[in-house]
Structures are given as structure tokens and as C-alpha cells.
């Protein structure tokens, strides 16, 4: 209650405005919501069109460490979406999440991927403890809670722990982002996957996919290599689309 009263007081003293056009009312106005460019269903490795966001078998064979079955991405990461996400992550404007999650859930429901959430258990990419102390919250944890509630699926917070931090991904080049050491992530010891049809990992931005692959590999190594492992992401950089032969 005290936190809600504080938020209402801050909204009175510092009225919310759209992060893109500055229109008063919300952090993302109805007009600017439409500027988010939808990401079409694709294989996350080759970036070619793929039904239901499925990773192509051939791509998984070429990338021998690939363990992800489907990767849903809602929107293209561009200058507009960057403004919203950075304000949320690095400027600690946490109430942006309400707007962001609302349109993210709508995007999932308007796709075929919502069927992949039936019978799944949701988890999220963890922050290193030092980063969590600095920021005070993990943005994907807050988003995951809302998604779990909306789709009536369980959320296993803390299922995966991160041992080390390698600095902000945004400050690393493409090759450096691929270098995530084995053992960076560990699985909570009391987890049993038998009652679930799949595991879904949530992250905010996917670049090379190295972080998601590291989490997925940890899950496969420590539990059941046959269970389907999928991912939900808000943003990814501009894709290169070609028809799958």
C-alpha cells in the first residue's frame, strides 16, 4: 500500500509522458505502441521464416551447441524500442513494465506461439547477484510474473542461478557476446520436470542467442535432454527474411 501511494504521489509530482513522443498520459501512448515493428516467425539461428518460430533441424546440426526448439520474438529492436527498454532497465522507471508487458502479452496471444505455453513451466534468465544489487530488480522476473498470471502457467523464479557477470551485453561486440563460459548458470537442485510438457525461458533481448543457449544447455544437461525447451523474448535486431526452401 505504501509503495502504491508513493507511485501515485510521484505520478502527481512528475506526470508520466510517452517516452517517444512526450505526450502526457503514459510511458507509451497508443500511437507510439503501433510503431513497434512486429517480428515475423523465424528460425532464430538462420533468421529465415519458420512456422511457429521453430529452430530448423539443419541449423541445430550446424550449430552443435544449439538446444532451443522454438524462440518467440515479439518485435524488432530499433531506436524506438531501445528508448523504452533502456529507460526501464537502466533508468529504473519500473512502472514502464505495466505498459510493456500488456502489449507483449497481446503480441503472444495474436501469434501461434501461445499454444506452446500450454503445459509449460516458465523461468527467466537471471542476473548476476552483483548486477541485481546495483539495479535492485530483474526486469525479466517482473515480466515473467505477469505472463504466468495471464496464461495461467507456473513460474519457477530462481530455477536458474548465474554465477558470474561479464558486464553489460550492450557494451560487448557480437563475438564477445557468444563467449559465455561453461558453468555460468546452475540449476536449482529440487526441480523435477516430469509434470511439464516443456520449459520456457524468458529474456528481454536476444542478440546472438548465446545466453539463452547457455541456460538451455544447463537445463538439458541437468534434467531431461528430451524435454522441449523454448524461449520468449521481447526484442531482437533487424532480421533478414528469406523463404525456407
C-alpha positions in Angstrom: 0.0 0.0 0.0 2.8 2.4 0.9 4.5 1.7 -2.4 1.3 2.3 -4.3 0.8 5.6 -2.5 4.4 6.6 -3.3 3.9 5.8 -7.0 0.7 7.9 -7.1 2.5 10.8 -5.4 5.3 10.6 -7.9 2.9 10.5 -10.8 1.2 13.6 -9.5 4.5 15.5 -9.0 6.1 14.2 -12.2 3.3 13.3 -14.7 4.0 10.4 -16.9 4.6 11.1 -20.6 5.3 8.9 -23.6 9.0 8.0 -23.8 9.0 8.5 -27.6 6.7 11.5 -28.5 6.4 13.0 -24.9 2.6 13.1 -25.0 1.3 13.2 -21.4 -0.6 10.2 -20.0 1.6 7.1 -20.2 5.1 5.9 -20.9 4.0 4.7 -24.2 1.0 6.3 -25.9 -1.5 4.4 -28.1 0.0 5.9 -31.3 3.6 5.0 -30.4 2.6 1.5 -29.4 1.9 0.9 -33.1 5.4 1.9 -34.1 6.8 -1.3 -32.6 7.7 -3.4 -35.7 6.4 -7.0 -35.3 9.0 -9.8 -35.7 7.8 -12.5 -38.1 8.1 -16.2 -37.2 11.6 -17.3 -37.9 14.4 -19.7 -37.1 16.4 -17.8 -34.6 19.7 -19.1 -36.0 19.5 -18.5 -39.8 16.8 -15.8 -39.5 14.7 -17.4 -42.3 11.0 -17.7 -42.0 9.9 -20.7 -39.9 6.4 -21.8 -38.8 5.7 -21.3 -35.1 9.2 -19.9 -34.5 10.8 -23.3 -34.8 14.6 -23.7 -34.9 15.4 -25.6 -38.1 16.8 -29.1 -37.6 19.6 -28.3 -40.1 20.6 -25.1 -38.3 20.7 -27.0 -35.0 23.0 -29.6 -36.5 25.3 -26.9 -37.9 25.4 -25.1 -34.5 26.3 -28.2 -32.5 25.6 -26.5 -29.1 22.1 -25.4 -30.1 19.5 -26.8 -27.6 16.5 -24.4 -28.2 13.4 -25.8 -30.0 11.4 -22.6 -30.6 12.2 -18.9 -29.9 9.4 -16.4 -30.0 10.5 -12.7 -30.5 7.8 -10.1 -30.4 9.4 -7.0 -32.0 12.4 -5.7 -33.9 14.9 -4.0 -31.6 15.4 -0.5 -33.1 15.9 3.1 -32.0 12.3 3.4 -30.7 12.2 0.2 -28.7 15.7 0.9 -27.4 14.4 4.1 -25.7 11.7 2.2 -23.8 13.8 -0.8 -22.8 16.8 1.3 -21.6 14.6 3.6 -19.6 13.1 0.5 -17.9 16.4 -1.4 -17.3 18.9 1.4 -16.7 16.9 4.4 -15.5 14.8 2.3 -13.1 11.4 3.5 -14.3 9.8 0.3 -13.3 6.2 1.3 -14.0 7.0 1.1 -17.7 6.8 -2.6 -17.3 3.0 -2.4 -17.0 2.7 -1.0 -20.5 5.4 -3.2 -21.9 4.0 -6.4 -20.5 0.5 -5.5 -21.6 1.5 -5.2 -25.3 3.9 -8.2 -25.0 1.1 -10.5 -23.8 -1.1 -9.2 -26.6 1.6 -10.0 -29.1 1.9 -13.6 -27.9 -1.8 -14.1 -27.9 -2.0 -12.8 -31.5 0.6 -15.4 -32.6 0.6 -19.2 -32.9 3.1 -19.4 -30.1 0.5 -19.2 -27.3 -0.2 -22.9 -27.9 3.4 -23.6 -26.9 2.7 -22.2 -23.5 0.1 -25.0 -22.7 1.6 -27.3 -20.1 4.9 -25.4 -19.9 6.7 -24.0 -16.9 8.1 -20.6 -17.2 11.5 -19.4 -15.9 13.7 -16.4 -16.7 17.3 -15.5 -17.4 18.8 -14.5 -14.0 21.0 -11.5 -13.3 24.3 -11.9 -11.5 24.0 -11.1 -7.8 26.2 -8.0 -8.1 24.0 -6.7 -11.0 20.9 -7.4 -9.1 22.2 -5.4 -6.1 23.1 -2.5 -8.3 19.8 -2.4 -10.2 17.5 -3.5 -7.4 15.3 -5.7 -9.6 15.5 -8.1 -12.5 13.2 -6.8 -15.3 12.5 -10.3 -16.7 11.3 -11.5 -13.3 8.7 -8.9 -13.2 7.6 -9.6 -16.8 7.5 -13.3 -16.1 5.2 -13.0 -13.2 2.7 -11.1 -15.4 2.9 -13.6 -18.2 2.5 -16.6 -15.9 -0.6 -14.9 -14.4 -2.1 -14.1 -17.8 -1.6 -17.6 -19.4 -2.2 -19.5 -16.1 1.1 -21.2 -16.1 3.6 -21.8 -13.3 6.6 -19.5 -12.9 9.8 -21.0 -11.4 11.6 -18.0 -10.0 15.2 -18.8 -9.1 15.2 -22.0 -11.1 18.4 -20.9 -12.7 21.2 -19.1 -10.9 24.0 -17.1 -12.5 27.5 -17.4 -11.0 29.4 -14.7 -12.8 28.8 -11.4 -14.5 30.6 -10.5 -17.7 29.5 -6.9 -17.9 26.6 -5.3 -19.9 25.9 -7.2 -23.1 25.2 -3.9 -24.7 28.9 -3.0 -24.3 30.2 -6.1 -25.9 30.7 -6.8 -29.6 29.0 -9.7 -31.4 31.9 -12.2 -31.0 32.3 -11.3 -27.3 28.6 -12.0 -26.7 29.0 -15.5 -27.9 31.6 -16.2 -25.3 29.7 -17.4 -22.2 31.8 -19.8 -20.1 30.5 -23.2 -19.4 29.2 -23.4 -15.8 28.0 -19.7 -15.8 24.5 -21.0 -15.0 23.4 -23.6 -12.5 20.1 -25.4 -11.9 18.3 -25.4 -8.6 18.6 -28.9 -7.2 15.0 -29.6 -6.3 13.4 -29.1 -9.7 11.6 -32.0 -11.4 10.3 -31.6 -14.9 8.1 -34.7 -15.2 4.7 -32.9 -14.9 5.5 -30.4 -17.7 5.4 -30.7 -21.5 8.1 -28.0 -21.9 10.2 -25.4 -20.3 10.0 -21.8 -21.5 12.8 -19.3 -20.8 12.1 -15.6 -20.8 14.6 -12.9 -21.8 14.2 -9.3 -22.8 16.6 -9.0 -25.8 18.2 -11.7 -27.9 21.3 -10.9 -29.9 23.4 -14.0 -30.7 21.4 -16.3 -28.6 24.4 -17.3 -26.5 22.8 -16.5 -23.1 19.6 -18.4 -23.9 21.6 -21.4 -25.3 23.7 -21.4 -22.1 20.6 -21.5 -19.9 19.0 -24.2 -22.1 22.2 -26.3 -22.1 22.3 -26.2 -18.3 18.7 -27.4 -18.2 19.3 -30.2 -20.7 22.5 -31.4 -19.0 21.0 -31.5 -15.5 17.4 -32.8 -16.1 15.9 -34.4 -19.2 17.5 -34.0 -22.6 14.3 -34.9 -24.4 12.0 -32.2 -22.9 11.2 -29.3 -25.3 12.9 -26.1 -24.3 11.6 -22.8 -25.8 12.2 -19.1 -25.3 10.2 -15.9 -25.1 11.9 -12.6 -26.0 10.6 -9.1 -26.4 13.2 -7.7 -28.9 15.8 -8.7 -31.5 17.8 -6.7 -34.0 16.6 -6.3 -37.6 16.1 -9.7 -39.3 17.0 -10.9 -42.7 14.0 -12.8 -44.1 14.0 -15.4 -46.8 11.5 -18.1 -47.7 12.6 -21.6 -46.4 13.1 -23.8 -49.4 
